[in-house]
Amino acid sequence: MLLVTARRPAVTFTPRESRILDLLRAGLPQKDIAARLDISPWTVKRHLENARRRHRVATTTQLAVLYARTRGARRTS
């Protein structure tokens, strides 16, 4: 699967978004992610909202799937 095309820019995540998504995929609720990263739950929610908006996905689940696919693509390259 190609992640970079003329129509679709490269899928990237900030280091903070990556850390949040790693913890979310590990099964932690947003409240626990916030406590672990020493940030507020509102900040976790805002990072996820910004990433969803930037990548044009509707749900956090879709964002997590996109993140998992990009991580898999990076590992095989």
PDB file of N, H, CA, C and O in Angstrom:
ATOM      1  N   MET A   1       0.847  -1.166   0.000  1.00  0.00           N
ATOM      2  CA  MET A   1       0.000   0.000   0.000  1.00  0.00           C
ATOM      3  C   MET A   1       0.897   1.236   0.000  1.00  0.00           C
ATOM      4  O   MET A   1       1.790   1.371   0.837  1.00  0.00           O
ATOM      5  N   LEU A   2       0.651   2.120  -0.936  1.00  0.00           N
ATOM      6  H   LEU A   2      -0.074   2.010  -1.616  1.00  0.00           H
ATOM      7  CA  LEU A   2       1.400   3.365  -0.991  1.00  0.00           C
ATOM      8  C   LEU A   2       0.744   4.407  -0.108  1.00  0.00           C
ATOM      9  O   LEU A   2      -0.473   4.588  -0.142  1.00  0.00           O
ATOM     10  N   LEU A   3       1.551   5.085   0.678  1.00  0.00           N
ATOM     11  H   LEU A   3       2.539   4.937   0.706  1.00  0.00           H
ATOM     12  CA  LEU A   3       1.009   6.126   1.546  1.00  0.00           C
ATOM     13  C   LEU A   3       1.197   7.507   0.955  1.00  0.00           C
ATOM     14  O   LEU A   3       0.590   8.468   1.427  1.00  0.00           O
ATOM     15  N   VAL A   4       2.029   7.626  -0.070  1.00  0.00           N
ATOM     16  H   VAL A   4       2.522   6.845  -0.454  1.00  0.00           H
ATOM     17  CA  VAL A   4       2.281   8.916  -0.689  1.00  0.00           C
ATOM     18  C   VAL A   4       1.891   8.829  -2.151  1.00  0.00           C
ATOM     19  O   VAL A   4       2.440   8.023  -2.902  1.00  0.00           O
ATOM     20  N   THR A   5       0.952   9.654  -2.550  1.00  0.00           N
ATOM     21  H   THR A   5       0.506  10.310  -1.940  1.00  0.00           H
ATOM     22  CA  THR A   5       0.552   9.742  -3.942  1.00  0.00           C
ATOM     23  C   THR A   5       0.374  11.213  -4.282  1.00  0.00           C
ATOM     24  O   THR A   5       0.513  12.080  -3.419  1.00  0.00           O
ATOM     25  N   ALA A   6       0.069  11.484  -5.529  1.00  0.00           N
ATOM     26  H   ALA A   6      -0.044  10.780  -6.230  1.00  0.00           H
ATOM     27  CA  ALA A   6      -0.165  12.864  -5.945  1.00  0.00           C
ATOM     28  C   ALA A   6      -1.385  13.439  -5.235  1.00  0.00           C
ATOM     29  O   ALA A   6      -1.446  14.642  -4.981  1.00  0.00           O
ATOM     30  N   ARG A   7      -2.335  12.605  -4.919  1.00  0.00           N
ATOM     31  H   ARG A   7      -2.286  11.628  -5.125  1.00  0.00           H
ATOM     32  CA  ARG A   7      -3.574  13.068  -4.293  1.00  0.00           C
ATOM     33  C   ARG A   7      -3.532  13.021  -2.775  1.00  0.00           C
ATOM     34  O   ARG A   7      -4.240  13.784  -2.118  1.00  0.00           O
ATOM     35  N   ARG A   8      -2.722  12.147  -2.209  1.00  0.00           N
ATOM     36  H   ARG A   8      -2.147  11.527  -2.743  1.00  0.00           H
ATOM     37  CA  ARG A   8      -2.711  11.968  -0.757  1.00  0.00           C
ATOM     38  C   ARG A   8      -1.302  12.231  -0.216  1.00  0.00           C
ATOM     39  O   ARG A   8      -0.360  11.507  -0.540  1.00  0.00           O
ATOM     40  N   PRO A   9      -1.167  13.272   0.609  1.00  0.00           N
ATOM     41  CA  PRO A   9       0.159  13.545   1.169  1.00  0.00           C
ATOM     42  C   PRO A   9       0.576  12.462   2.165  1.00  0.00           C
ATOM     43  O   PRO A   9      -0.240  11.639   2.579  1.00  0.00           O
ATOM     44  N   ALA A  10       1.825  12.475   2.533  1.00  0.00           N
ATOM     45  H   ALA A  10       2.487  13.144   2.197  1.00  0.00           H
ATOM     46  CA  ALA A  10       2.339  11.505   3.501  1.00  0.00           C
ATOM     47  C   ALA A  10       1.566  11.603   4.813  1.00  0.00           C
ATOM     48  O   ALA A  10       1.210  12.692   5.262  1.00  0.00           O
ATOM     49  N   VAL A  11       1.318  10.457   5.409  1.00  0.00           N
ATOM     50  H   VAL A  11       1.608   9.572   5.044  1.00  0.00           H
ATOM     51  CA  VAL A  11       0.624  10.399   6.697  1.00  0.00           C
ATOM     52  C   VAL A  11       1.678  10.497   7.784  1.00  0.00           C
ATOM     53  O   VAL A  11       2.537   9.624   7.911  1.00  0.00           O
ATOM     54  N   THR A  12       1.605  11.567   8.568  1.00  0.00           N
ATOM     55  H   THR A  12       0.907  12.275   8.464  1.00  0.00           H
ATOM     56  CA  THR A  12       2.564  11.751   9.648  1.00  0.00           C
ATOM     57  C   THR A  12       1.836  12.085  10.935  1.00  0.00           C
ATOM     58  O   THR A  12       0.734  12.633  10.931  1.00  0.00           O
ATOM     59  N   PHE A  13       2.478  11.744  12.021  1.00  0.00           N
ATOM     60  H   PHE A  13       3.373  11.299  12.024  1.00  0.00           H
ATOM     61  CA  PHE A  13       1.946  12.035  13.345  1.00  0.00           C
ATOM     62  C   PHE A  13       3.047  12.702  14.157  1.00  0.00           C
ATOM     63  O   PHE A  13       4.224  12.372  14.012  1.00  0.00           O
ATOM     64  N   THR A  14       2.656  13.642  15.012  1.00  0.00           N
ATOM     65  H   THR A  14       1.700  13.910  15.129  1.00  0.00           H
ATOM     66  CA  THR A  14       3.636  14.274  15.885  1.00  0.00           C
ATOM     67  C   THR A  14       4.088  13.238  16.915  1.00  0.00           C
ATOM     68  O   THR A  14       3.407  12.235  17.126  1.00  0.00           O
ATOM     69  N   PRO A  15       5.224  13.475  17.549  1.00  0.00           N
ATOM     70  CA  PRO A  15       5.657  12.528  18.599  1.00  0.00           C
ATOM     71  C   PRO A  15       4.609  12.370  19.709  1.00  0.00           C
ATOM     72  O   PRO A  15       4.401  11.262  20.204  1.00  0.00           O
ATOM     73  N   ARG A  16       3.953  13.458  20.099  1.00  0.00           N
ATOM     74  H   ARG A  16       4.122  14.358  19.697  1.00  0.00           H
ATOM     75  CA  ARG A  16       2.930  13.375  21.156  1.00  0.00           C
ATOM     76  C   ARG A  16       1.730  12.575  20.676  1.00  0.00           C
ATOM     77  O   ARG A  16       1.211  11.740  21.417  1.00  0.00           O
ATOM     78  N   GLU A  17       1.279  12.813  19.446  1.00  0.00           N
ATOM     79  H   GLU A  17       1.700  13.490  18.843  1.00  0.00           H
ATOM     80  CA  GLU A  17       0.164  12.038  18.905  1.00  0.00           C
ATOM     81  C   GLU A  17       0.527  10.557  18.837  1.00  0.00           C
ATOM     82  O   GLU A  17      -0.292   9.696  19.157  1.00  0.00           O
ATOM     83  N   SER A  18       1.744  10.268  18.425  1.00  0.00           N
ATOM     84  H   SER A  18       2.410  10.967  18.165  1.00  0.00           H
ATOM     85  CA  SER A  18       2.185   8.875  18.348  1.00  0.00           C
ATOM     86  C   SER A  18       2.153   8.215  19.714  1.00  0.00           C
ATOM     87  O   SER A  18       1.689   7.083  19.848  1.00  0.00           O
ATOM     88  N   ARG A  19       2.641   8.915  20.726  1.00  0.00           N
ATOM     89  H   ARG A  19       3.017   9.835  20.617  1.00  0.00           H
ATOM     90  CA  ARG A  19       2.652   8.350  22.086  1.00  0.00           C
ATOM     91  C   ARG A  19       1.230   8.102  22.573  1.00  0.00           C
ATOM     92  O   ARG A  19       0.940   7.054  23.150  1.00  0.00           O
ATOM     93  N   ILE A  20       0.339   9.073  22.339  1.00  0.00           N
ATOM     94  H   ILE A  20       0.574   9.925  21.871  1.00  0.00           H
ATOM     95  CA  ILE A  20      -1.063   8.928  22.754  1.00  0.00           C
ATOM     96  C   ILE A  20      -1.704   7.754  22.026  1.00  0.00           C
ATOM     97  O   ILE A  20      -2.406   6.954  22.645  1.00  0.00           O
ATOM     98  N   LEU A  21      -1.474   7.640  20.733  1.00  0.00           N
ATOM     99  H   LEU A  21      -0.904   8.290  20.230  1.00  0.00           H
ATOM    100  CA  LEU A  21      -2.076   6.548  19.969  1.00  0.00           C
ATOM    101  C   LEU A  21      -1.494   5.199  20.368  1.00  0.00           C
ATOM    102  O   LEU A  21      -2.216   4.202  20.372  1.00  0.00           O
ATOM    103  N   ASP A  22      -0.217   5.141  20.701  1.00  0.00           N
ATOM    104  H   ASP A  22       0.370   5.951  20.698  1.00  0.00           H
ATOM    105  CA  ASP A  22       0.368   3.894  21.200  1.00  0.00           C
ATOM    106  C   ASP A  22      -0.338   3.450  22.480  1.00  0.00           C
ATOM    107  O   ASP A  22      -0.678   2.277  22.633  1.00  0.00           O
ATOM    108  N   LEU A  23      -0.554   4.384  23.387  1.00  0.00           N
ATOM    109  H   LEU A  23      -0.278   5.337  23.262  1.00  0.00           H
ATOM    110  CA  LEU A  23      -1.217   4.051  24.659  1.00  0.00           C
ATOM    111  C   LEU A  23      -2.691   3.712  24.441  1.00  0.00           C
ATOM    112  O   LEU A  23      -3.230   2.825  25.102  1.00  0.00           O
ATOM    113  N   LEU A  24      -3.333   4.407  23.528  1.00  0.00           N
ATOM    114  H   LEU A  24      -2.895   5.128  22.991  1.00  0.00           H
ATOM    115  CA  LEU A  24      -4.729   4.120  23.211  1.00  0.00           C
ATOM    116  C   LEU A  24      -4.867   2.711  22.623  1.00  0.00           C
ATOM    117  O   LEU A  24      -5.784   1.969  22.975  1.00  0.00           O
ATOM    118  N   ARG A  25      -3.952   2.359  21.729  1.00  0.00           N
ATOM    119  H   ARG A  25      -3.207   2.962  21.442  1.00  0.00           H
ATOM    120  CA  ARG A  25      -3.971   1.019  21.130  1.00  0.00           C
ATOM    121  C   ARG A  25      -3.653  -0.054  22.164  1.00  0.00           C
ATOM    122  O   ARG A  25      -4.045  -1.209  21.996  1.00  0.00           O
ATOM    123  N   ALA A  26      -2.946   0.312  23.234  1.00  0.00           N
ATOM    124  H   ALA A  26      -2.627   1.250  23.371  1.00  0.00           H
ATOM    125  CA  ALA A  26      -2.650  -0.642  24.309  1.00  0.00           C
ATOM    126  C   ALA A  26      -3.855  -0.839  25.228  1.00  0.00           C
ATOM    127  O   ALA A  26      -3.817  -1.666  26.140  1.00  0.00           O
ATOM    128  N   GLY A  27      -4.920  -0.078  24.985  1.00  0.00           N
ATOM    129  H   GLY A  27      -4.951   0.593  24.245  1.00  0.00           H
ATOM    130  CA  GLY A  27      -6.149  -0.271  25.740  1.00  0.00           C
ATOM    131  C   GLY A  27      -6.397   0.720  26.862  1.00  0.00           C
ATOM    132  O   GLY A  27      -7.371   0.577  27.600  1.00  0.00           O
ATOM    133  N   LEU A  28      -5.540   1.720  27.008  1.00  0.00           N
ATOM    134  H   LEU A  28      -4.749   1.836  26.408  1.00  0.00           H
ATOM    135  CA  LEU A  28      -5.737   2.691  28.076  1.00  0.00           C
ATOM    136  C   LEU A  28      -6.810   3.710  27.702  1.00  0.00           C
ATOM    137  O   LEU A  28      -6.838   4.191  26.570  1.00  0.00           O
ATOM    138  N   PRO A  29      -7.689   4.040  28.641  1.00  0.00           N
ATOM    139  CA  PRO A  29      -8.655   5.111  28.385  1.00  0.00           C
ATOM    140  C   PRO A  29      -7.943   6.471  28.396  1.00  0.00           C
ATOM    141  O   PRO A  29      -6.848   6.604  28.942  1.00  0.00           O
ATOM    142  N   GLN A  30      -8.568   7.455  27.797  1.00  0.00           N
ATOM    143  H   GLN A  30      -9.458   7.347  27.353  1.00  0.00           H
ATOM    144  CA  GLN A  30      -7.959   8.777  27.678  1.00  0.00           C
ATOM    145  C   GLN A  30      -7.571   9.361  29.036  1.00  0.00           C
ATOM    146  O   GLN A  30      -6.548  10.036  29.149  1.00  0.00           O
ATOM    147  N   LYS A  31      -8.367   9.112  30.046  1.00  0.00           N
ATOM    148  H   LYS A  31      -9.198   8.564  29.953  1.00  0.00           H
ATOM    149  CA  LYS A  31      -8.056   9.624  31.387  1.00  0.00           C
ATOM    150  C   LYS A  31      -6.738   9.047  31.903  1.00  0.00           C
ATOM    151  O   LYS A  31      -5.933   9.771  32.489  1.00  0.00           O
ATOM    152  N   ASP A  32      -6.515   7.759  31.691  1.00  0.00           N
ATOM    153  H   ASP A  32      -7.169   7.171  31.215  1.00  0.00           H
ATOM    154  CA  ASP A  32      -5.270   7.124  32.132  1.00  0.00           C
ATOM    155  C   ASP A  32      -4.076   7.553  31.281  1.00  0.00           C
ATOM    156  O   ASP A  32      -2.958   7.674  31.782  1.00  0.00           O
ATOM    157  N   ILE A  33      -4.324   7.782  29.992  1.00  0.00           N
ATOM    158  H   ILE A  33      -5.232   7.684  29.585  1.00  0.00           H
ATOM    159  CA  ILE A  33      -3.263   8.288  29.120  1.00  0.00           C
ATOM    160  C   ILE A  33      -2.807   9.652  29.621  1.00  0.00           C
ATOM    161  O   ILE A  33      -1.611   9.932  29.693  1.00  0.00           O
ATOM    162  N   ALA A  34      -3.769  10.489  29.964  1.00  0.00           N
ATOM    163  H   ALA A  34      -4.741  10.261  29.906  1.00  0.00           H
ATOM    164  CA  ALA A  34      -3.447  11.822  30.476  1.00  0.00           C
ATOM    165  C   ALA A  34      -2.609  11.731  31.748  1.00  0.00           C
ATOM    166  O   ALA A  34      -1.618  12.446  31.895  1.00  0.00           O
ATOM    167  N   ALA A  35      -3.002  10.863  32.654  1.00  0.00           N
ATOM    168  H   ALA A  35      -3.807  10.282  32.534  1.00  0.00           H
ATOM    169  CA  ALA A  35      -2.251  10.709  33.910  1.00  0.00           C
ATOM    170  C   ALA A  35      -0.837  10.202  33.646  1.00  0.00           C
ATOM    171  O   ALA A  35       0.119  10.682  34.255  1.00  0.00           O
ATOM    172  N   ARG A  36      -0.705   9.248  32.752  1.00  0.00           N
ATOM    173  H   ARG A  36      -1.482   8.858  32.257  1.00  0.00           H
ATOM    174  CA  ARG A  36       0.611   8.680  32.455  1.00  0.00           C
ATOM    175  C   ARG A  36       1.541   9.710  31.811  1.00  0.00           C
ATOM    176  O   ARG A  36       2.742   9.722  32.081  1.00  0.00           O
ATOM    177  N   LEU A  37       0.977  10.576  30.956  1.00  0.00           N
ATOM    178  H   LEU A  37       0.001  10.566  30.737  1.00  0.00           H
ATOM    179  CA  LEU A  37       1.787  11.577  30.255  1.00  0.00           C
ATOM    180  C   LEU A  37       1.860  12.909  31.018  1.00  0.00           C
ATOM    181  O   LEU A  37       2.494  13.860  30.560  1.00  0.00           O
ATOM    182  N   ASP A  38       1.216  12.963  32.166  1.00  0.00           N
ATOM    183  H   ASP A  38       0.701  12.190  32.538  1.00  0.00           H
ATOM    184  CA  ASP A  38       1.197  14.159  32.997  1.00  0.00           C
ATOM    185  C   ASP A  38       0.650  15.372  32.242  1.00  0.00           C
ATOM    186  O   ASP A  38       1.208  16.468  32.297  1.00  0.00           O
ATOM    187  N   ILE A  39      -0.465  15.139  31.533  1.00  0.00           N
ATOM    188  H   ILE A  39      -0.918  14.249  31.488  1.00  0.00           H
ATOM    189  CA  ILE A  39      -1.190  16.199  30.854  1.00  0.00           C
ATOM    190  C   ILE A  39      -2.661  16.048  31.208  1.00  0.00           C
ATOM    191  O   ILE A  39      -3.053  15.038  31.792  1.00  0.00           O
ATOM    192  N   SER A  40      -3.472  17.021  30.869  1.00  0.00           N
ATOM    193  H   SER A  40      -3.154  17.842  30.395  1.00  0.00           H
ATOM    194  CA  SER A  40      -4.884  16.932  31.209  1.00  0.00           C
ATOM    195  C   SER A  40      -5.625  16.053  30.198  1.00  0.00           C
ATOM    196  O   SER A  40      -5.192  15.912  29.054  1.00  0.00           O
ATOM    197  N   PRO A  41      -6.752  15.459  30.629  1.00  0.00           N
ATOM    198  CA  PRO A  41      -7.560  14.687  29.682  1.00  0.00           C
ATOM    199  C   PRO A  41      -8.017  15.547  28.503  1.00  0.00           C
ATOM    200  O   PRO A  41      -8.138  15.053  27.382  1.00  0.00           O
ATOM    201  N   TRP A  42      -8.265  16.813  28.751  1.00  0.00           N
ATOM    202  H   TRP A  42      -8.167  17.215  29.661  1.00  0.00           H
ATOM    203  CA  TRP A  42      -8.653  17.726  27.683  1.00  0.00           C
ATOM    204  C   TRP A  42      -7.547  17.816  26.632  1.00  0.00           C
ATOM    205  O   TRP A  42      -7.841  17.875  25.438  1.00  0.00           O
ATOM    206  N   THR A  43      -6.297  17.828  27.050  1.00  0.00           N
ATOM    207  H   THR A  43      -6.058  17.781  28.019  1.00  0.00           H
ATOM    208  CA  THR A  43      -5.172  17.918  26.124  1.00  0.00           C
ATOM    209  C   THR A  43      -5.075  16.646  25.279  1.00  0.00           C
ATOM    210  O   THR A  43      -4.791  16.718  24.084  1.00  0.00           O
ATOM    211  N   VAL A  44      -5.305  15.494  25.885  1.00  0.00           N
ATOM    212  H   VAL A  44      -5.536  15.435  26.856  1.00  0.00           H
ATOM    213  CA  VAL A  44      -5.317  14.240  25.131  1.00  0.00           C
ATOM    214  C   VAL A  44      -6.402  14.308  24.066  1.00  0.00           C
ATOM    215  O   VAL A  44      -6.164  13.991  22.901  1.00  0.00           O
ATOM    216  N   LYS A  45      -7.588  14.723  24.474  1.00  0.00           N
ATOM    217  H   LYS A  45      -7.781  14.981  25.421  1.00  0.00           H
ATOM    218  CA  LYS A  45      -8.707  14.832  23.541  1.00  0.00           C
ATOM    219  C   LYS A  45      -8.367  15.792  22.409  1.00  0.00           C
ATOM    220  O   LYS A  45      -8.668  15.508  21.250  1.00  0.00           O
ATOM    221  N   ARG A  46      -7.753  16.909  22.723  1.00  0.00           N
ATOM    222  H   ARG A  46      -7.508  17.140  23.665  1.00  0.00           H
ATOM    223  CA  ARG A  46      -7.401  17.909  21.708  1.00  0.00           C
ATOM    224  C   ARG A  46      -6.367  17.364  20.719  1.00  0.00           C
ATOM    225  O   ARG A  46      -6.481  17.609  19.518  1.00  0.00           O
ATOM    226  N   HIS A  47      -5.368  16.635  21.200  1.00  0.00           N
ATOM    227  H   HIS A  47      -5.276  16.436  22.176  1.00  0.00           H
ATOM    228  CA  HIS A  47      -4.378  16.029  20.294  1.00  0.00           C
ATOM    229  C   HIS A  47      -5.064  15.068  19.323  1.00  0.00           C
ATOM    230  O   HIS A  47      -4.768  15.069  18.128  1.00  0.00           O
ATOM    231  N   LEU A  48      -5.973  14.255  19.838  1.00  0.00           N
ATOM    232  H   LEU A  48      -6.213  14.254  20.809  1.00  0.00           H
ATOM    233  CA  LEU A  48      -6.682  13.303  18.983  1.00  0.00           C
ATOM    234  C   LEU A  48      -7.586  14.020  17.987  1.00  0.00           C
ATOM    235  O   LEU A  48      -7.659  13.623  16.824  1.00  0.00           O
ATOM    236  N   GLU A  49      -8.271  15.068  18.426  1.00  0.00           N
ATOM    237  H   GLU A  49      -8.211  15.391  19.371  1.00  0.00           H
ATOM    238  CA  GLU A  49      -9.133  15.831  17.519  1.00  0.00           C
ATOM    239  C   GLU A  49      -8.321  16.481  16.405  1.00  0.00           C
ATOM    240  O   GLU A  49      -8.723  16.449  15.242  1.00  0.00           O
ATOM    241  N   ASN A  50      -7.195  17.064  16.751  1.00  0.00           N
ATOM    242  H   ASN A  50      -6.869  17.090  17.696  1.00  0.00           H
ATOM    243  CA  ASN A  50      -6.341  17.701  15.747  1.00  0.00           C
ATOM    244  C   ASN A  50      -5.850  16.682  14.721  1.00  0.00           C
ATOM    245  O   ASN A  50      -5.844  16.958  13.521  1.00  0.00           O
ATOM    246  N   ALA A  51      -5.442  15.514  15.190  1.00  0.00           N
ATOM    247  H   ALA A  51      -5.446  15.290  16.164  1.00  0.00           H
ATOM    248  CA  ALA A  51      -4.964  14.471  14.281  1.00  0.00           C
ATOM    249  C   ALA A  51      -6.098  13.970  13.389  1.00  0.00           C
ATOM    250  O   ALA A  51      -5.898  13.754  12.194  1.00  0.00           O
ATOM    251  N   ARG A  52      -7.299  13.784  13.969  1.00  0.00           N
ATOM    252  H   ARG A  52      -7.461  13.960  14.940  1.00  0.00           H
ATOM    253  CA  ARG A  52      -8.445  13.347  13.161  1.00  0.00           C
ATOM    254  C   ARG A  52      -8.761  14.367  12.077  1.00  0.00           C
ATOM    255  O   ARG A  52      -9.009  14.003  10.928  1.00  0.00           O
ATOM    256  N   ARG A  53      -8.753  15.626  12.440  1.00  0.00           N
ATOM    257  H   ARG A  53      -8.553  15.922  13.374  1.00  0.00           H
ATOM    258  CA  ARG A  53      -9.045  16.684  11.473  1.00  0.00           C
ATOM    259  C   ARG A  53      -7.978  16.717  10.373  1.00  0.00           C
ATOM    260  O   ARG A  53      -8.307  16.791   9.189  1.00  0.00           O
ATOM    261  N   ARG A  54      -6.723  16.664  10.760  1.00  0.00           N
ATOM    262  H   ARG A  54      -6.456  16.605  11.721  1.00  0.00           H
ATOM    263  CA  ARG A  54      -5.627  16.740   9.795  1.00  0.00           C
ATOM    264  C   ARG A  54      -5.642  15.567   8.816  1.00  0.00           C
ATOM    265  O   ARG A  54      -5.334  15.736   7.636  1.00  0.00           O
ATOM    266  N   HIS A  55      -6.000  14.379   9.304  1.00  0.00           N
ATOM    267  H   HIS A  55      -6.251  14.241  10.262  1.00  0.00           H
ATOM    268  CA  HIS A  55      -6.000  13.191   8.455  1.00  0.00           C
ATOM    269  C   HIS A  55      -7.377  12.883   7.871  1.00  0.00           C
ATOM    270  O   HIS A  55      -7.560  11.887   7.171  1.00  0.00           O
ATOM    271  N   ARG A  56      -8.332  13.746   8.167  1.00  0.00           N
ATOM    272  H   ARG A  56      -8.184  14.555   8.735  1.00  0.00           H
ATOM    273  CA  ARG A  56      -9.686  13.654   7.602  1.00  0.00           C
ATOM    274  C   ARG A  56     -10.356  12.308   7.890  1.00  0.00           C
ATOM    275  O   ARG A  56     -10.886  11.654   6.992  1.00  0.00           O
ATOM    276  N   VAL A  57     -10.319  11.917   9.155  1.00  0.00           N
ATOM    277  H   VAL A  57      -9.889  12.449   9.884  1.00  0.00           H
ATOM    278  CA  VAL A  57     -11.050  10.728   9.592  1.00  0.00           C
ATOM    279  C   VAL A  57     -12.066  11.156  10.635  1.00  0.00           C
ATOM    280  O   VAL A  57     -11.866  12.143  11.342  1.00  0.00           O
ATOM    281  N   ALA A  58     -13.158  10.405  10.725  1.00  0.00           N
ATOM    282  H   ALA A  58     -13.320   9.603  10.151  1.00  0.00           H
ATOM    283  CA  ALA A  58     -14.271  10.813  11.576  1.00  0.00           C
ATOM    284  C   ALA A  58     -14.154  10.350  13.020  1.00  0.00           C
ATOM    285  O   ALA A  58     -14.661  11.014  13.924  1.00  0.00           O
ATOM    286  N   THR A  59     -13.495   9.225  13.249  1.00  0.00           N
ATOM    287  H   THR A  59     -13.083   8.685  12.515  1.00  0.00           H
ATOM    288  CA  THR A  59     -13.478   8.660  14.599  1.00  0.00           C
ATOM    289  C   THR A  59     -12.052   8.374  15.069  1.00  0.00           C
ATOM    290  O   THR A  59     -11.115   8.282  14.275  1.00  0.00           O
ATOM    291  N   THR A  60     -11.927   8.240  16.368  1.00  0.00           N
ATOM    292  H   THR A  60     -12.688   8.315  17.013  1.00  0.00           H
ATOM    293  CA  THR A  60     -10.634   7.886  16.944  1.00  0.00           C
ATOM    294  C   THR A  60     -10.232   6.478  16.519  1.00  0.00           C
ATOM    295  O   THR A  60      -9.045   6.204  16.345  1.00  0.00           O
ATOM    296  N   THR A  61     -11.196   5.590  16.352  1.00  0.00           N
ATOM    297  H   THR A  61     -12.160   5.813  16.493  1.00  0.00           H
ATOM    298  CA  THR A  61     -10.900   4.239  15.888  1.00  0.00           C
ATOM    299  C   THR A  61     -10.284   4.278  14.496  1.00  0.00           C
ATOM    300  O   THR A  61      -9.300   3.585  14.236  1.00  0.00           O
ATOM    301  N   GLN A  62     -10.851   5.080  13.598  1.00  0.00           N
ATOM    302  H   GLN A  62     -11.650   5.642  13.809  1.00  0.00           H
ATOM    303  CA  GLN A  62     -10.292   5.213  12.253  1.00  0.00           C
ATOM    304  C   GLN A  62      -8.879   5.786  12.315  1.00  0.00           C
ATOM    305  O   GLN A  62      -8.001   5.377  11.555  1.00  0.00           O
ATOM    306  N   LEU A  63      -8.668   6.727  13.219  1.00  0.00           N
ATOM    307  H   LEU A  63      -9.381   7.059  13.836  1.00  0.00           H
ATOM    308  CA  LEU A  63      -7.345   7.311  13.386  1.00  0.00           C
ATOM    309  C   LEU A  63      -6.350   6.251  13.864  1.00  0.00           C
ATOM    310  O   LEU A  63      -5.222   6.192  13.374  1.00  0.00           O
ATOM    311  N   ALA A  64      -6.763   5.424  14.811  1.00  0.00           N
ATOM    312  H   ALA A  64      -7.679   5.472  15.209  1.00  0.00           H
ATOM    313  CA  ALA A  64      -5.888   4.372  15.329  1.00  0.00           C
ATOM    314  C   ALA A  64      -5.547   3.360  14.242  1.00  0.00           C
ATOM    315  O   ALA A  64      -4.418   2.872  14.185  1.00  0.00           O
ATOM    316  N   VAL A  65      -6.502   3.039  13.383  1.00  0.00           N
ATOM    317  H   VAL A  65      -7.420   3.435  13.429  1.00  0.00           H
ATOM    318  CA  VAL A  65      -6.250   2.114  12.273  1.00  0.00           C
ATOM    319  C   VAL A  65      -5.253   2.732  11.298  1.00  0.00           C
ATOM    320  O   VAL A  65      -4.322   2.060  10.853  1.00  0.00           O
ATOM    321  N   LEU A  66      -5.440   4.004  10.965  1.00  0.00           N
ATOM    322  H   LEU A  66      -6.196   4.550  11.326  1.00  0.00           H
ATOM    323  CA  LEU A  66      -4.518   4.703  10.076  1.00  0.00           C
ATOM    324  C   LEU A  66      -3.119   4.726  10.683  1.00  0.00           C
ATOM    325  O   LEU A  66      -2.130   4.493   9.988  1.00  0.00           O
ATOM    326  N   TYR A  67      -3.044   5.002  11.961  1.00  0.00           N
ATOM    327  H   TYR A  67      -3.847   5.191  12.525  1.00  0.00           H
ATOM    328  CA  TYR A  67      -1.753   5.025  12.656  1.00  0.00           C
ATOM    329  C   TYR A  67      -1.088   3.650  12.608  1.00  0.00           C
ATOM    330  O   TYR A  67       0.111   3.552  12.346  1.00  0.00           O
ATOM    331  N   ALA A  68      -1.846   2.605  12.855  1.00  0.00           N
ATOM    332  H   ALA A  68      -2.820   2.685  13.068  1.00  0.00           H
ATOM    333  CA  ALA A  68      -1.304   1.246  12.827  1.00  0.00           C
ATOM    334  C   ALA A  68      -0.783   0.903  11.432  1.00  0.00           C
ATOM    335  O   ALA A  68       0.260   0.263  11.295  1.00  0.00           O
ATOM    336  N   ARG A  69      -1.499   1.322  10.414  1.00  0.00           N
ATOM    337  H   ARG A  69      -2.347   1.842  10.525  1.00  0.00           H
ATOM    338  CA  ARG A  69      -1.063   1.051   9.035  1.00  0.00           C
ATOM    339  C   ARG A  69       0.232   1.802   8.716  1.00  0.00           C
ATOM    340  O   ARG A  69       1.117   1.252   8.061  1.00  0.00           O
ATOM    341  N   THR A  70       0.351   3.035   9.165  1.00  0.00           N
ATOM    342  H   THR A  70      -0.367   3.483   9.697  1.00  0.00           H
ATOM    343  CA  THR A  70       1.564   3.799   8.868  1.00  0.00           C
ATOM    344  C   THR A  70       2.750   3.222   9.623  1.00  0.00           C
ATOM    345  O   THR A  70       3.865   3.201   9.103  1.00  0.00           O
ATOM    346  N   ARG A  71       2.522   2.760  10.830  1.00  0.00           N
ATOM    347  H   ARG A  71       1.616   2.778  11.252  1.00  0.00           H
ATOM    348  CA  ARG A  71       3.615   2.135  11.601  1.00  0.00           C
ATOM    349  C   ARG A  71       4.068   0.867  10.930  1.00  0.00           C
ATOM    350  O   ARG A  71       5.268   0.603  10.862  1.00  0.00           O
ATOM    351  N   GLY A  72       3.131   0.065  10.425  1.00  0.00           N
ATOM    352  H   GLY A  72       2.156   0.280  10.480  1.00  0.00           H
ATOM    353  CA  GLY A  72       3.477  -1.166   9.720  1.00  0.00           C
ATOM    354  C   GLY A  72       4.248  -0.874   8.445  1.00  0.00           C
ATOM    355  O   GLY A  72       5.182  -1.599   8.101  1.00  0.00           O
ATOM    356  N   ALA A  73       3.866   0.176   7.749  1.00  0.00           N
ATOM    357  H   ALA A  73       3.107   0.765   8.028  1.00  0.00           H
ATOM    358  CA  ALA A  73       4.556   0.548   6.517  1.00  0.00           C
ATOM    359  C   ALA A  73       5.980   1.013   6.813  1.00  0.00           C
ATOM    360  O   ALA A  73       6.892   0.739   6.032  1.00  0.00           O
ATOM    361  N   ARG A  74       6.182   1.707   7.924  1.00  0.00           N
ATOM    362  H   ARG A  74       5.441   1.930   8.558  1.00  0.00           H
ATOM    363  CA  ARG A  74       7.514   2.171   8.282  1.00  0.00           C
ATOM    364  C   ARG A  74       8.411   1.014   8.684  1.00  0.00           C
ATOM    365  O   ARG A  74       9.611   1.032   8.408  1.00  0.00           O
ATOM    366  N   ARG A  75       7.845   0.016   9.330  1.00  0.00           N
ATOM    367  H   ARG A  75       6.870   0.002   9.555  1.00  0.00           H
ATOM    368  CA  ARG A  75       8.646  -1.124   9.788  1.00  0.00           C
ATOM    369  C   ARG A  75       9.138  -1.980   8.626  1.00  0.00           C
ATOM    370  O   ARG A  75      10.231  -2.540   8.698  1.00  0.00           O
ATOM    371  N   THR A  76       8.350  -2.091   7.557  1.00  0.00           N
ATOM    372  H   THR A  76       7.461  -1.635   7.499  1.00  0.00           H
ATOM    373  CA  THR A  76       8.729  -2.946   6.450  1.00  0.00           C
ATOM    374  C   THR A  76       9.625  -2.230   5.451  1.00  0.00           C
ATOM    375  O   THR A  76      10.210  -2.878   4.582  1.00  0.00           O
ATOM    376  N   SER A  77       9.748  -0.928   5.550  1.00  0.00           N
ATOM    377  H   SER A  77       9.273  -0.402   6.255  1.00  0.00           H
ATOM    378  CA  SER A  77      10.562  -0.172   4.605  1.00  0.00           C
ATOM    379  C   SER A  77      12.024  -0.249   4.946  1.00  0.00           C
ATOM    380  O   SER A  77      12.852   0.336   4.247  1.00  0.00           O
TER     381      SER A  77
END
